[in-house]
């Protein structure tokens, strides 16, 4: 295990976070139109859906590479950082409200990941 593989694992987490936030934003934009089928079509044709697709594609490819060198028992919990980063990103980028209990949960997740990786 080297530092490059761990950095690639962090890129996997960042791709996953970006993908989820962009999909949420794309859904938000497409829901402003009338009709369910129209809004789904708008989502599928939007750049945010394309960002989601590209991020998940690269995330999966990098995840396969990372799994070759990092034990699953250490790599998989790091993916849990997405549960911390997505609310933070949605707070700052999508202006969603994050309450104290969520901030507490985010800090517990980050602490847990640090404990598992060490």
C-alpha positions as CSV (number, residue, x, y, z in Angstrom):
1,X,0.0,0.0,0.0
2,X,1.4,3.3,-1.0
3,X,0.3,6.9,-0.7
4,X,-0.9,7.1,-4.3
5,X,-3.4,4.4,-3.7
6,X,-4.8,6.2,-0.7
7,X,-5.0,9.4,-2.6
8,X,-6.9,7.5,-5.4
9,X,-9.3,6.3,-2.7
10,X,-9.9,9.9,-1.6
11,X,-10.5,10.7,-5.3
12,X,-13.1,8.0,-5.3
13,X,-14.8,9.6,-2.3
14,X,-14.7,13.0,-4.1
15,X,-16.1,11.6,-7.3
16,X,-19.0,10.0,-5.3
17,X,-19.7,13.3,-3.5
18,X,-19.6,15.3,-6.7
19,X,-21.9,12.8,-8.4
20,X,-24.5,12.8,-5.7
21,X,-24.6,16.6,-5.4
22,X,-24.8,17.1,-9.1
23,X,-27.6,14.6,-9.4
24,X,-29.5,16.4,-6.6
25,X,-29.0,19.7,-8.3
26,X,-30.1,18.3,-11.7
27,X,-33.2,16.9,-10.1
28,X,-33.9,20.3,-8.5
29,X,-33.6,22.1,-11.8
30,X,-35.6,19.6,-13.8
31,X,-38.5,19.6,-11.3
32,X,-39.3,23.2,-12.0
33,X,-40.9,22.1,-15.3
34,X,-44.4,20.8,-15.5
35,X,-45.1,17.1,-15.8
36,X,-43.1,14.1,-14.5
37,X,-42.0,12.7,-17.9
38,X,-40.8,16.1,-19.0
39,X,-38.8,16.7,-15.9
40,X,-37.1,13.2,-16.1
41,X,-36.3,13.9,-19.8
42,X,-34.9,17.3,-18.8
43,X,-32.8,15.6,-16.1
44,X,-31.4,12.9,-18.5
45,X,-30.4,15.6,-21.0
46,X,-28.9,17.9,-18.5
47,X,-25.2,18.5,-17.9
48,X,-25.7,17.6,-14.3
49,X,-26.8,14.1,-15.2
50,X,-23.7,13.8,-17.5
51,X,-21.5,14.9,-14.6
52,X,-23.1,12.3,-12.4
53,X,-22.6,9.6,-15.0
54,X,-18.9,10.5,-15.6
55,X,-18.2,10.7,-11.9
56,X,-19.7,7.4,-11.2
57,X,-17.9,5.8,-14.2
58,X,-14.5,7.0,-13.0
59,X,-15.4,6.3,-9.4
60,X,-16.1,2.6,-10.3
61,X,-12.9,2.3,-12.3
62,X,-10.7,3.8,-9.6
63,X,-12.5,1.7,-6.9
64,X,-11.6,-1.4,-8.8
65,X,-7.9,-0.3,-8.9
66,X,-7.9,0.7,-5.2
67,X,-9.3,-2.7,-4.2
68,X,-6.4,-4.5,-5.7
69,X,-4.0,-2.9,-3.2
70,X,-5.9,-1.8,-0.1
71,X,-7.7,-4.4,2.1
72,X,-11.5,-4.1,1.8
73,X,-11.8,-3.8,5.6
74,X,-9.9,-0.5,5.4
75,X,-11.0,0.8,2.0
76,X,-14.7,0.4,2.4
77,X,-15.1,2.4,5.6
78,X,-13.3,5.3,3.8
79,X,-16.3,5.4,1.4
80,X,-18.3,6.4,4.5
81,X,-16.7,9.8,4.2
82,X,-19.3,10.4,1.5
83,X,-21.9,10.3,4.2
84,X,-20.1,13.2,5.8
85,X,-19.0,15.2,2.7
86,X,-22.4,15.1,0.9
87,X,-24.3,17.0,3.6
88,X,-21.4,19.5,3.9
89,X,-21.4,20.0,0.1
90,X,-25.2,20.3,0.0
91,X,-25.1,22.9,2.8
92,X,-22.6,25.1,1.0
93,X,-23.5,24.5,-2.7
94,X,-27.2,23.7,-2.6
95,X,-28.0,25.9,0.5
96,X,-29.6,23.0,2.3
97,X,-29.9,23.3,6.1
98,X,-27.7,21.1,8.2
99,X,-28.8,21.0,11.9
100,X,-26.6,20.4,14.9
101,X,-27.4,16.7,15.2
102,X,-26.2,16.2,11.6
103,X,-23.0,18.1,12.3
104,X,-22.5,15.8,15.3
105,X,-23.1,12.8,13.1
106,X,-20.6,14.1,10.5
107,X,-17.9,14.5,13.1
108,X,-18.6,10.9,14.4
109,X,-18.3,9.5,10.9
110,X,-15.0,11.3,10.3
111,X,-13.7,10.1,13.7
112,X,-14.8,6.5,12.9
113,X,-13.1,6.5,9.5
114,X,-9.9,7.8,11.1
115,X,-10.1,5.0,13.7
116,X,-10.7,2.3,11.2
117,X,-7.9,3.4,8.8
118,X,-5.2,3.6,11.4
